[in-house]
Amino acid sequence: MENVISEWLRCPVCGNKTRLQLRADAELKNFLLYCPKCRQKSLIDVEDFIFNPPKTAVCRVL
């Protein structure tokens, strides 16, 4: 079995871990990431563990 590197996704607002893990070979495009600690949603792009925020970065949760 091959070892695949994975990391927890961190909130771009507060920096805490979210409930999602990302594998090294995965890419996210226009992904809505929710942080349970600061209760904010962030629209993100991830490629090779590098966050690239789209133009509309943060939306406040009601």
N, C-alpha and C positions, 0 to 999 in steps of 0.2 A: 504494500500500500504506500502510495506517495504522500509525503508530508507537504501540505499546502499551507502557506503562511496566511494567517487571517488576523485582523485587528478589529477592535470595537470601534464603531463610528462614534466620534465625539461631536458634541453640539458646537456649531460655529459661534454661538452667542456666549455661552457660559463655559464651554470647554469640558463639561462632564460627559461621562459615557452615556450613550443611549442604549436602547434595547436591541440594537442590530449589530451583527458582526459582518464584516466585509472580507471576502477572500481576495487574494492578490490578483487573480485572473478575472475579477468582476469589474464591470463598469456601470455607473449609474448616470442617467441623463434625465434632467428635470425631475429629480426625486424629492418628494416632500418628506423631510425628516422632522419627527416630533421629539422634543426633549421633555421627559417627564418631570425633570427638576425645575427648569425655568418656565415650562409650559408654553413654549413658543414653537412655531413651525418655521422651518427654513427650507427653501427651495435650493437644492444643491446639485452639482455635477461632480462625480468622483471618477478619476482615472489614475491607476497606479498609486492608490492611497493619497492622491493630491486633490484637495478640495478646490473647485473652481465655481464660485458663486455666480449664478446667472444675474441678469440685470435687476430683477426684482428679488432681493435677497431674503428679507424677513417679513413675515406676516404675523400679526398678533392674534393669539387665540382668544376667543370670547369665553 
